[in-house]
Amino acid sequence: MIGPILQFHDLQELCKPGANPRLATVERWARKIGLNYTYDAEGGIITTVDAFNAAIGLTRPAANDDKLGADAF
């Protein structure tokens, strides 16, 4: 994790703790929980801690969340 950014390896661990899931598995999991994400320069996905917390219900989504999708970043 770099500051408030969750990198791909962080998302892999959150998706399947102790395993090393492939990108397709992590993307499918992210879509299932409603996580907004974007692609990084290394072929993985990244997101923010705030977006993750909103996706799992710990915080409310941002006011402009309806305008943002996985491809909006």
N, CA, C and O atoms as a MOPAC input file, in Angstrom:
PM7 MOZYME 1SCF
protein

 N      0.85300 1    -1.17200 1     0.00000 1
 C      0.00000 1     0.00000 1     0.00000 1
 C      0.89800 1     1.23300 1     0.00000 1
 O      1.87200 1     1.31200 1     0.74800 1
 N      0.55300 1     2.17500 1    -0.84000 1
 C      1.25200 1     3.45600 1    -0.89400 1
 C      0.25100 1     4.51300 1    -0.45600 1
 O     -0.66800 1     4.84600 1    -1.20400 1
 N      0.42000 1     5.04200 1     0.75200 1
 C     -0.53100 1     6.02300 1     1.26700 1
 C     -1.93200 1     5.42800 1     1.24400 1
 O     -2.13800 1     4.32000 1     1.74000 1
 N     -2.90600 1     6.14900 1     0.67300 1
 C     -4.27900 1     5.65400 1     0.63200 1
 C     -4.58400 1     4.78000 1    -0.58700 1
 O     -5.75100 1     4.50700 1    -0.87000 1
 N     -3.55500 1     4.33800 1    -1.30800 1
 C     -3.74900 1     3.53100 1    -2.51200 1
 C     -3.50200 1     2.05700 1    -2.20300 1
 O     -2.46500 1     1.68700 1    -1.65200 1
 N     -4.46900 1     1.23100 1    -2.56800 1
 C     -4.30200 1    -0.22000 1    -2.45500 1
 C     -3.78900 1    -0.72700 1    -3.79500 1
 O     -4.45100 1    -0.57700 1    -4.82200 1
 N     -2.60700 1    -1.32600 1    -3.77400 1
 C     -2.00700 1    -1.85700 1    -4.98700 1
 C     -2.53200 1    -3.26200 1    -5.26000 1
 O     -3.23500 1    -3.84600 1    -4.43600 1
 N     -2.18400 1    -3.79200 1    -6.42400 1
 C     -2.69400 1    -5.09000 1    -6.83400 1
 C     -2.38800 1    -6.18200 1    -5.82000 1
 O     -3.26700 1    -6.98400 1    -5.50600 1
 N     -1.17700 1    -6.23400 1    -5.30600 1
 C     -0.85900 1    -7.29700 1    -4.34000 1
 C     -1.67600 1    -7.14700 1    -3.05400 1
 O     -1.97400 1    -8.14400 1    -2.39700 1
 N     -2.04100 1    -5.91400 1    -2.68700 1
 C     -2.92900 1    -5.70900 1    -1.53100 1
 C     -4.31300 1    -6.28100 1    -1.83300 1
 O     -4.91600 1    -6.94200 1    -0.98800 1
 N     -4.80900 1    -6.02400 1    -3.04100 1
 C     -6.12800 1    -6.51400 1    -3.43400 1
 C     -6.14400 1    -8.03700 1    -3.55700 1
 O     -7.14600 1    -8.67800 1    -3.24100 1
 N     -5.04100 1    -8.61000 1    -4.01400 1
 C     -4.94400 1   -10.07000 1    -4.05800 1
 C     -5.12200 1   -10.65600 1    -2.65800 1
 O     -5.85300 1   -11.62900 1    -2.47500 1
 N     -4.45600 1   -10.06600 1    -1.68400 1
 C     -4.52700 1   -10.55600 1    -0.30600 1
 C     -5.92300 1   -10.35700 1     0.28000 1
 O     -6.40300 1   -11.20900 1     1.02800 1
 N     -6.57300 1    -9.25400 1    -0.04600 1
 C     -7.93100 1    -9.01100 1     0.44100 1
 C     -8.92800 1    -9.95900 1    -0.22900 1
 O     -9.88800 1   -10.40200 1     0.40200 1
 N     -8.70200 1   -10.26300 1    -1.49100 1
 C     -9.58200 1   -11.14000 1    -2.24900 1
 C     -9.51000 1   -12.58100 1    -1.74000 1
 O    -10.53900 1   -13.19600 1    -1.46100 1
 N     -8.31300 1   -13.10700 1    -1.62300 1
 C     -8.09000 1   -14.48900 1    -1.17500 1
 C     -6.86000 1   -14.51500 1    -0.28200 1
 O     -5.74800 1   -14.73800 1    -0.76100 1
 N     -7.05200 1   -14.28900 1     1.01600 1
 C     -5.91900 1   -14.25900 1     1.94200 1
 C     -5.06900 1   -15.53200 1     1.86800 1
 O     -5.58500 1   -16.64900 1     1.87100 1
 N     -3.76400 1   -15.32800 1     1.80300 1
 C     -2.82700 1   -16.44300 1     1.77400 1
 C     -2.64500 1   -17.09000 1     0.41400 1
 O     -1.77500 1   -17.94500 1     0.24500 1
 N     -3.44500 1   -16.69700 1    -0.54500 1
 C     -3.32000 1   -17.23900 1    -1.90900 1
 C     -2.70100 1   -16.17300 1    -2.79700 1
 O     -2.34100 1   -15.09400 1    -2.32500 1
 N     -2.58100 1   -16.46600 1    -4.04600 1
 C     -2.04100 1   -15.51200 1    -5.01400 1
 C     -2.95200 1   -15.51600 1    -6.24000 1
 O     -2.54700 1   -15.97500 1    -7.30800 1
 N     -4.20400 1   -14.99800 1    -6.09300 1
 C     -5.15600 1   -15.09600 1    -7.20100 1
 C     -4.72800 1   -14.29500 1    -8.42500 1
 O     -4.03400 1   -13.28300 1    -8.33000 1
 N     -5.17200 1   -14.79000 1    -9.57700 1
 C     -4.86800 1   -14.12700 1   -10.84300 1
 C     -5.68300 1   -12.84500 1   -10.97500 1
 O     -6.63300 1   -12.61800 1   -10.22600 1
 N     -5.30000 1   -12.02200 1   -11.92700 1
 C     -5.97600 1   -10.75600 1   -12.17900 1
 C     -7.46600 1   -10.95600 1   -12.41600 1
 O     -8.28100 1   -10.22200 1   -11.85600 1
 N     -7.83700 1   -11.93200 1   -13.23200 1
 C     -9.25300 1   -12.15500 1   -13.53900 1
 C    -10.05900 1   -12.44200 1   -12.27700 1
 O    -11.19900 1   -11.99300 1   -12.15700 1
 N     -9.48400 1   -13.17800 1   -11.34400 1
 C    -10.16500 1   -13.49800 1   -10.08900 1
 C    -10.34500 1   -12.24500 1    -9.24900 1
 O    -11.41300 1   -12.02900 1    -8.67600 1
 N     -9.31700 1   -11.42600 1    -9.17000 1
 C     -9.39000 1   -10.19500 1    -8.37600 1
 C    -10.37800 1    -9.21600 1    -9.01000 1
 O    -11.14400 1    -8.56700 1    -8.29800 1
 N    -10.36800 1    -9.10400 1   -10.33500 1
 C    -11.33000 1    -8.23000 1   -11.02100 1
 C    -12.77000 1    -8.69300 1   -10.78500 1
 O    -13.64700 1    -7.87400 1   -10.51000 1
 N    -13.01000 1    -9.98000 1   -10.89000 1
 C    -14.34900 1   -10.52100 1   -10.66900 1
 C    -14.81800 1   -10.23100 1    -9.23700 1
 O    -15.96400 1    -9.83400 1    -9.02700 1
 N    -13.94200 1   -10.42600 1    -8.27100 1
 C    -14.23800 1   -10.13000 1    -6.86800 1
 C    -14.52500 1    -8.64100 1    -6.68900 1
 O    -15.48000 1    -8.27500 1    -6.00400 1
 N    -13.71100 1    -7.78300 1    -7.29600 1
 C    -13.89100 1    -6.33400 1    -7.17200 1
 C    -15.24800 1    -5.90600 1    -7.74300 1
 O    -15.95000 1    -5.10000 1    -7.13400 1
 N    -15.61000 1    -6.43700 1    -8.89500 1
 C    -16.92400 1    -6.12200 1    -9.48400 1
 C    -18.05400 1    -6.62500 1    -8.59500 1
 O    -19.06600 1    -5.94400 1    -8.42700 1
 N    -17.88500 1    -7.81000 1    -8.02900 1
 C    -18.91600 1    -8.40800 1    -7.17800 1
 C    -19.20900 1    -7.54700 1    -5.95200 1
 O    -20.36500 1    -7.40700 1    -5.55300 1
 N    -18.16800 1    -6.96900 1    -5.35300 1
 C    -18.38200 1    -6.14900 1    -4.15800 1
 C    -18.65200 1    -4.68400 1    -4.49800 1
 O    -18.88600 1    -3.87600 1    -3.60000 1
 N    -18.62100 1    -4.33300 1    -5.78200 1
 C    -18.90100 1    -2.95900 1    -6.20300 1
 C    -17.73800 1    -2.00700 1    -6.00700 1
 O    -17.93900 1    -0.81900 1    -5.75400 1
 N    -16.53400 1    -2.51800 1    -6.12100 1
 C    -15.32400 1    -1.71600 1    -5.91500 1
 C    -14.94400 1    -0.97100 1    -7.18900 1
 O    -14.77500 1    -1.58200 1    -8.24400 1
 N    -14.81100 1     0.33400 1    -7.09100 1
 C    -14.29100 1     1.13200 1    -8.20100 1
 C    -12.78100 1     0.96400 1    -8.23800 1
 O    -12.11000 1     1.09800 1    -7.21400 1
 N    -12.25200 1     0.67300 1    -9.40700 1
 C    -10.80900 1     0.46200 1    -9.54600 1
 C    -10.35700 1     0.94000 1   -10.91300 1
 O    -11.16900 1     1.25400 1   -11.78300 1
 N     -9.05400 1     0.98800 1   -11.08100 1
 C     -8.46000 1     1.29200 1   -12.37500 1
 C     -7.26800 1     0.36700 1   -12.55700 1
 O     -6.85200 1    -0.32100 1   -11.62500 1
 N     -6.72600 1     0.36000 1   -13.76600 1
 C     -5.58700 1    -0.50500 1   -14.06300 1
 C     -4.28300 1     0.23700 1   -13.80000 1
 O     -4.17200 1     1.43700 1   -14.04900 1
 N     -3.30500 1    -0.49900 1   -13.29400 1
 C     -1.99100 1     0.10400 1   -13.07300 1
 C     -1.09800 1    -0.13600 1   -14.28900 1
 O     -1.51700 1    -0.77100 1   -15.25700 1
 N      0.10900 1     0.36100 1   -14.23600 1
 C      1.02600 1     0.24900 1   -15.37300 1
 C      1.66300 1    -1.13300 1   -15.49000 1
 O      2.39700 1    -1.40000 1   -16.44100 1
 N      1.38600 1    -2.01100 1   -14.53000 1
 C      2.00300 1    -3.33600 1   -14.53400 1
 C      1.01200 1    -4.45600 1   -14.82000 1
 O      1.33800 1    -5.62800 1   -14.63300 1
 N     -0.18900 1    -4.11800 1   -15.26800 1
 C     -1.16800 1    -5.13400 1   -15.61600 1
 C     -2.04300 1    -5.59800 1   -14.47300 1
 O     -2.71000 1    -6.62600 1   -14.59000 1
 N     -2.05900 1    -4.87400 1   -13.38200 1
 C     -2.92700 1    -5.19400 1   -12.25900 1
 C     -3.97700 1    -4.11100 1   -12.10500 1
 O     -4.14300 1    -3.26700 1   -12.98600 1
 N     -4.68400 1    -4.13500 1   -10.98700 1
 C     -5.65000 1    -3.08500 1   -10.69700 1
 C     -5.27500 1    -2.41300 1    -9.38500 1
 O     -4.60900 1    -3.00800 1    -8.53800 1
 N     -5.70800 1    -1.16800 1    -9.22700 1
 C     -5.48100 1    -0.41700 1    -8.00000 1
 C     -6.77400 1     0.30400 1    -7.62700 1
 O     -7.65700 1     0.50400 1    -8.46100 1
 N     -6.86200 1     0.68200 1    -6.37500 1
 C     -8.00800 1     1.44000 1    -5.89300 1
 C     -7.56300 1     2.23500 1    -4.67400 1
 O     -6.38700 1     2.21700 1    -4.30900 1
 N     -8.49300 1     2.92300 1    -4.05500 1
 C     -8.17000 1     3.66600 1    -2.84000 1
 C     -8.77700 1     2.96500 1    -1.63300 1
 O     -9.70900 1     2.17200 1    -1.75900 1
 N     -8.23500 1     3.27000 1    -0.46800 1
 C     -8.77700 1     2.73300 1     0.77700 1
 C    -10.22300 1     3.20300 1     0.94200 1
 O    -11.07900 1     2.42800 1     1.36800 1
 N    -10.49800 1     4.45500 1     0.61000 1
 C    -11.86200 1     4.98100 1     0.72300 1
 C    -12.83800 1     4.21900 1    -0.17500 1
 O    -13.95100 1     3.90500 1     0.24800 1
 N    -12.43200 1     3.92100 1    -1.40300 1
 C    -13.30000 1     3.16800 1    -2.32000 1
 C    -13.53800 1     1.75800 1    -1.78900 1
 O    -14.65100 1     1.24000 1    -1.87900 1
 N    -12.50200 1     1.13500 1    -1.23800 1
 C    -12.65900 1    -0.20000 1    -0.67100 1
 C    -13.60600 1    -0.17500 1     0.52300 1
 O    -14.50100 1    -1.01300 1     0.63000 1
 N    -13.40600 1     0.79100 1     1.42200 1
 C    -14.28500 1     0.90000 1     2.58600 1
 C    -15.73700 1     1.11600 1     2.18000 1
 O    -16.64100 1     0.54900 1     2.79500 1
 N    -15.97200 1     1.92600 1     1.15600 1
 C    -17.33400 1     2.15000 1     0.67300 1
 C    -17.91400 1     0.86600 1     0.07900 1
 O    -19.08800 1     0.56100 1     0.28800 1
 N    -17.10400 1     0.12100 1    -0.65400 1
 C    -17.57600 1    -1.11000 1    -1.29100 1
 C    -17.98500 1    -2.16300 1    -0.26800 1
 O    -18.91900 1    -2.92800 1    -0.50800 1
 N    -17.29700 1    -2.20900 1     0.86400 1
 C    -17.63800 1    -3.22500 1     1.87100 1
 C    -18.59100 1    -2.68000 1     2.93500 1
 O    -18.92600 1    -3.37800 1     3.89200 1
 N    -19.02700 1    -1.42300 1     2.76000 1
 C    -20.05700 1    -0.87500 1     3.62700 1
 C    -19.58000 1    -0.19400 1     4.89300 1
 O    -20.38500 1     0.07600 1     5.78400 1
 N    -18.29200 1     0.08900 1     4.99400 1
 C    -17.78600 1     0.77000 1     6.19000 1
 C    -18.01400 1     2.26800 1     6.15600 1
 O    -18.09800 1     2.91600 1     7.20000 1
 N    -18.11500 1     2.81600 1     4.95400 1
 C    -18.40200 1     4.24500 1     4.78600 1
 C    -19.42100 1     4.38800 1     3.66900 1
 O    -19.67900 1     3.45200 1     2.91300 1
 N    -19.98900 1     5.57300 1     3.58400 1
 C    -20.93400 1     5.84000 1     2.50100 1
 C    -20.17600 1     6.14900 1     1.22300 1
 O    -19.09100 1     6.72800 1     1.27800 1
 N    -20.72300 1     5.77700 1     0.07200 1
 C    -20.09200 1     6.12100 1    -1.20200 1
 C    -20.02600 1     7.63700 1    -1.38800 1
 O    -20.83000 1     8.37600 1    -0.82000 1
 N    -19.07900 1     8.08300 1    -2.17200 1
 C    -18.94700 1     9.50400 1    -2.47200 1
 C    -20.19200 1    10.00000 1    -3.19900 1
 O    -20.89800 1     9.22100 1    -3.83800 1
 N    -20.45400 1    11.29200 1    -3.09700 1
 C    -21.64300 1    11.88700 1    -3.71000 1
 C    -21.66200 1    11.69800 1    -5.22100 1
 O    -22.73600 1    11.63300 1    -5.81800 1
 N    -20.49300 1    11.60900 1    -5.84800 1
 C    -20.42500 1    11.45700 1    -7.30400 1
 C    -20.20200 1    10.01500 1    -7.71800 1
 O    -19.81300 1     9.77200 1    -8.86000 1
 N    -20.42800 1     9.05600 1    -6.84700 1
 C    -20.18100 1     7.65300 1    -7.14300 1
 C    -21.00500 1     7.14000 1    -8.31800 1
 O    -20.56000 1     6.24200 1    -9.03200 1
 N    -22.18900 1     7.69000 1    -8.53100 1
 C    -23.01900 1     7.22800 1    -9.63800 1
 C    -22.41000 1     7.59400 1   -10.99700 1
 O    -22.76600 1     7.00900 1   -12.02000 1
 N    -21.50500 1     8.55300 1   -11.00000 1
 C    -20.87400 1     8.98400 1   -12.23700 1
 C    -19.58600 1     8.23000 1   -12.51100 1
 O    -19.03300 1     8.32700 1   -13.60700 1
 N    -19.09900 1     7.47300 1   -11.52400 1
 C    -17.83100 1     6.77600 1   -11.65700 1
 C    -18.05400 1     5.28300 1   -11.73600 1
 O    -18.83100 1     4.71800 1   -10.96700 1
 N    -17.37400 1     4.65300 1   -12.66400 1
 C    -17.40400 1     3.20000 1   -12.76400 1
 C    -15.99200 1     2.69100 1   -12.79600 1
 O    -15.05100 1     3.46300 1   -12.61100 1
 N    -15.82600 1     1.44000 1   -13.02100 1
 C    -14.49200 1     0.84400 1   -13.04500 1
 C    -13.61600 1     1.47800 1   -14.12200 1
 O    -12.39700 1     1.54600 1   -13.96300 1
 N    -14.21600 1     1.93700 1   -15.20700 1
 C    -13.42700 1     2.51500 1   -16.29900 1
 C    -13.32200 1     4.04300 1   -16.21200 1
 O    -12.78800 1     4.67000 1   -17.12700 1
 N    -13.81200 1     4.64200 1   -15.14700 1
 C    -13.84700 1     6.09400 1   -15.04800 1
 C    -12.52800 1     6.69800 1   -14.60100 1
 O    -12.33500 1     7.91000 1   -14.70600 1
 N    -11.62700 1     5.88000 1   -14.11000 1
 C    -10.38100 1     6.42000 1   -13.56200 1
 C     -9.36800 1     6.64400 1   -14.62400 1
 O     -8.26000 1     7.09700 1   -14.33400 1

